[in-house]
Amino acid sequence: KPQRLRTSVGLGGVRINFYARVVAVNIRAKNGIIHAVNNLIIPPPLVGRELTLLPSQFSTLLLAYEKTDFVKYIHGVKSTGTTVFAPSNNAFARLGPKANAFLFNSPTGLKFLKALLKYQIVANTTLYSDAIYRPDEKKDVNVMEHYHVDLPTLLDGKNIAVDVATWRGWTRVKLNGYIPIVVADGIAKNGVIHVPGRVPIPPHKHKNDNVDGEISVDELKERLVDYVDEKQEDFEWSAEL
């Protein structure tokens, strides 16, 4: 597909790809219209490379990739177009210190962390807030109104639910009914990045899924244990810090 440009309108005017500001508009030419910008617009890098360029926002996610050897895994996934829900450092912090200690500082926790990372990625689908691209479909789906879609993630095809609502030019995106997307449509060479306000976790089978505070280690394990190939005795973990 042709490489997309991201446009946004704010108090500072119109911006392209977050950094280039439109300084002159609607300059007519014989074969089109010209808009002048104050920065050179360059094609975006791959998703992984783009995240490494923003360590102040994604250092925890990058550490998770490193500790789980996730880059090696993802290089083995064949995908044409990718949607990545990339939690920020703040999103990981909201899990709480006990959950983070379990995920990052124990051999068992790293297996759960890898499962969590798989749940954040959708292969072979590029979901923007106004369009869905799939390589197996002849026509792209352009969406301008409210819509809901369930996307199969790399976590054994476990779906992540996406709701998009548009009102008077403003768009709101939510995951699993309650997780807000704080930055949408971050373009990349091989897909799109959305930044959720919380770390997406597979819904609980029996409990209310709206976890707005810290999550306990036990509940985190309950939500992910079906996707971790380990013996039950290996799941022992002390929640005491």
C-alpha positions as CSV (number, residue, x, y, z in Angstrom):
1,K,0.0,0.0,0.0
2,P,1.1,3.6,-0.5
3,Q,2.8,5.0,2.6
4,R,0.4,7.0,4.7
5,L,0.9,10.5,6.2
6,R,-0.6,11.3,9.6
7,T,-2.3,14.7,9.8
8,S,-3.5,16.3,13.1
9,V,-5.1,19.6,13.9
10,G,-4.4,21.4,17.2
11,L,-3.8,24.7,18.7
12,G,-0.5,24.9,16.9
13,G,-2.2,24.3,13.5
14,V,-2.0,21.4,11.2
15,R,0.9,18.9,11.7
16,I,2.1,16.1,9.5
17,N,3.5,12.9,11.2
18,F,3.6,14.8,14.5
19,Y,6.6,17.0,13.7
20,A,6.1,18.9,10.5
21,R,3.9,22.0,10.8
22,V,1.9,23.3,7.8
23,V,2.9,26.9,7.4
24,A,1.2,27.8,4.1
25,V,-1.9,26.2,2.6
26,N,-3.8,25.8,-0.6
27,I,-1.2,27.0,-3.1
28,R,-2.7,26.2,-6.4
29,A,-0.8,24.5,-9.2
30,K,-1.9,23.3,-12.6
31,N,-2.0,19.7,-11.5
32,G,-2.9,20.0,-7.8
33,I,-2.6,21.8,-4.5
34,I,0.5,22.6,-2.5
35,H,0.8,22.8,1.3
36,A,4.1,24.1,2.6
37,V,5.6,22.6,5.8
38,N,8.5,23.7,8.0
39,N,10.3,20.3,8.1
40,L,11.4,17.8,5.6
41,I,8.9,14.9,5.6
42,I,10.8,11.6,5.5
43,P,9.4,8.0,5.3
44,P,8.9,6.5,8.7
45,P,11.0,3.6,9.9
46,L,9.9,0.1,10.9
47,V,7.7,-0.2,14.0
48,G,10.6,-1.6,16.2
49,R,13.0,1.0,15.1
50,E,10.5,3.8,15.7
51,L,10.0,2.6,19.3
52,T,13.7,2.7,19.9
53,L,13.8,6.3,18.9
54,L,11.5,7.2,21.8
55,P,13.1,5.7,24.9
56,S,11.6,8.3,27.2
57,Q,8.2,6.9,26.4
58,F,8.9,3.2,25.6
59,S,12.0,2.1,27.6
60,T,10.0,-0.4,29.7
61,L,8.5,-1.9,26.5
62,L,11.9,-2.1,24.9
63,L,13.3,-3.8,28.1
64,A,10.4,-6.3,27.9
65,Y,11.4,-7.1,24.3
66,E,15.0,-7.5,25.3
67,K,14.4,-9.7,28.4
68,T,12.0,-12.1,26.5
69,D,14.1,-12.2,23.3
70,F,11.0,-11.0,21.6
71,V,12.8,-9.6,18.5
72,K,13.9,-13.1,17.6
73,Y,10.4,-14.3,17.9
74,I,8.8,-11.5,15.9
75,H,11.3,-11.9,13.1
76,G,9.8,-15.4,12.6
77,V,6.3,-14.1,12.2
78,K,5.3,-13.5,8.5
79,S,3.1,-10.5,8.3
80,T,2.0,-8.0,5.7
81,G,1.0,-5.0,7.7
82,T,1.0,-4.9,11.5
83,T,-1.0,-3.2,14.2
84,V,1.0,-2.7,17.4
85,F,-0.6,-1.5,20.7
86,A,2.6,-0.2,22.4
87,P,2.2,0.6,26.1
88,S,4.2,3.6,27.4
89,N,6.3,3.6,30.5
90,N,3.3,5.1,32.4
91,A,1.1,2.3,31.2
92,F,3.5,-0.3,32.6
93,A,3.8,1.6,35.9
94,R,0.0,1.4,36.3
95,L,0.3,-2.4,36.6
96,G,1.8,-1.8,40.0
97,P,5.3,-2.7,41.5
98,K,4.3,-6.3,42.4
99,A,3.1,-7.2,38.9
100,N,6.1,-5.6,37.3
101,A,8.5,-7.3,39.6
102,F,6.9,-10.7,38.7
103,L,7.0,-10.0,35.0
104,F,10.5,-8.7,34.7
105,N,12.5,-10.3,37.6
106,S,11.6,-14.0,37.6
107,P,12.0,-16.8,35.0
108,T,8.4,-17.7,35.2
109,G,7.3,-14.1,35.0
110,L,9.2,-13.6,31.7
111,K,7.1,-16.3,30.1
112,F,3.9,-14.4,31.1
113,L,5.6,-11.2,29.9
114,K,6.1,-12.7,26.5
115,A,2.5,-13.8,26.4
116,L,1.5,-10.2,27.3
117,L,3.7,-8.8,24.5
118,K,2.0,-11.2,21.9
119,Y,-1.4,-9.8,22.9
120,Q,-0.3,-6.4,21.9
121,I,0.4,-7.2,18.2
122,V,-2.0,-8.0,15.4
123,A,-0.4,-9.4,12.2
124,N,-1.6,-9.0,8.7
125,T,-4.0,-6.2,9.6
126,T,-3.2,-2.5,9.7
127,L,-5.9,-0.7,11.7
128,Y,-6.0,3.1,11.5
129,S,-8.8,5.1,13.2
130,D,-10.4,5.6,9.8
131,A,-9.4,2.5,7.7
132,I,-8.6,-1.1,7.9
133,Y,-6.1,-2.7,5.5
134,R,-5.8,-6.5,5.1
135,P,-3.7,-8.2,2.5
136,D,-6.3,-10.9,1.9
137,E,-9.1,-8.5,1.0
138,K,-9.5,-7.1,-2.5
139,K,-10.8,-3.8,-1.2
140,D,-9.7,-1.7,1.8
141,V,-12.3,-0.7,4.4
142,N,-12.5,3.0,4.9
143,V,-14.4,3.9,8.0
144,M,-15.7,7.3,8.9
145,E,-18.2,6.6,11.6
146,H,-18.4,4.5,14.8
147,Y,-17.4,0.9,14.4
148,H,-16.3,-2.2,16.4
149,V,-13.8,-4.8,15.3
150,D,-12.3,-7.9,17.0
151,L,-8.7,-8.4,15.9
152,P,-6.8,-11.7,16.4
153,T,-3.5,-11.2,18.1
154,L,-0.3,-13.2,18.1
155,L,-1.4,-14.7,21.5
156,D,-2.8,-17.8,19.9
157,G,-5.3,-15.7,18.0
158,K,-6.9,-14.3,21.1
159,N,-9.0,-11.3,20.1
160,I,-8.5,-7.8,21.2
161,A,-11.6,-5.7,20.8
162,V,-11.3,-2.2,19.3
163,D,-14.0,0.4,19.3
164,V,-13.7,3.6,17.3
165,A,-16.0,6.6,17.7
166,T,-15.8,9.7,15.6
167,W,-17.7,13.0,16.4
168,R,-17.2,16.3,14.5
169,G,-13.7,15.4,13.4
170,W,-12.6,14.1,16.8
171,T,-11.9,10.4,17.1
172,R,-11.8,8.2,20.3
173,V,-10.4,4.7,20.3
174,K,-10.8,2.1,23.1
175,L,-9.5,-1.4,23.6
176,N,-11.6,-4.1,25.2
177,G,-14.2,-1.6,26.1
178,Y,-12.3,0.5,28.6
179,I,-8.6,1.1,27.7
180,P,-8.3,4.5,26.0
181,I,-5.8,5.0,23.1
182,V,-3.9,8.1,24.1
183,V,-2.0,8.4,20.8
184,A,-3.5,6.9,17.7
185,D,-2.3,6.3,14.1
186,G,1.5,6.5,14.6
187,I,2.6,5.5,11.1
188,A,5.4,3.1,10.5
189,K,6.9,1.5,7.4
190,N,5.4,-1.9,8.1
191,G,2.2,-0.9,10.0
192,V,0.8,1.4,12.6
193,I,1.4,2.1,16.3
194,H,-1.3,3.0,18.8
195,V,-0.4,3.9,22.4
196,P,-2.9,2.6,25.0
197,G,-3.3,4.3,28.4
198,R,-3.0,0.9,30.1
199,V,-1.2,-2.4,29.3
200,P,-3.8,-4.5,27.3
201,I,-4.4,-7.8,29.1
202,P,-6.7,-10.6,27.9
203,P,-10.1,-10.4,29.6
204,H,-10.8,-12.5,32.7
205,K,-13.2,-15.4,32.0
206,H,-15.4,-14.7,35.1
207,K,-14.6,-11.3,36.5
208,N,-15.3,-7.7,35.5
209,D,-12.6,-6.7,33.0
210,N,-12.4,-3.1,33.9
211,V,-9.2,-3.1,35.9
212,D,-8.5,0.6,36.5
213,G,-5.9,0.3,39.3
214,E,-3.0,-2.0,40.0
215,I,-3.4,-5.7,39.1
216,S,-2.4,-8.5,41.5
217,V,0.1,-11.2,40.4
218,D,-2.6,-13.9,41.0
219,E,-5.1,-12.2,38.7
220,L,-2.4,-11.5,36.0
221,K,-1.5,-15.2,36.1
222,E,-5.2,-16.2,35.9
223,R,-5.6,-14.1,32.7
224,L,-2.5,-15.5,31.0
225,V,-2.0,-19.0,32.3
226,D,-3.8,-20.6,29.4
227,Y,-1.3,-19.1,27.0
228,V,1.9,-20.1,28.9
229,D,3.3,-23.5,28.2
230,E,4.6,-24.4,31.6
231,K,3.9,-26.9,34.3
232,Q,1.7,-25.8,37.2
233,E,4.5,-26.2,39.7
234,D,6.6,-23.7,37.8
235,F,4.0,-21.0,38.6
236,E,5.0,-20.5,42.2
237,W,5.7,-16.9,43.0
238,S,5.7,-14.9,46.2
239,A,3.8,-11.6,45.9
240,E,5.7,-10.3,48.9
241,L,8.4,-7.7,48.0
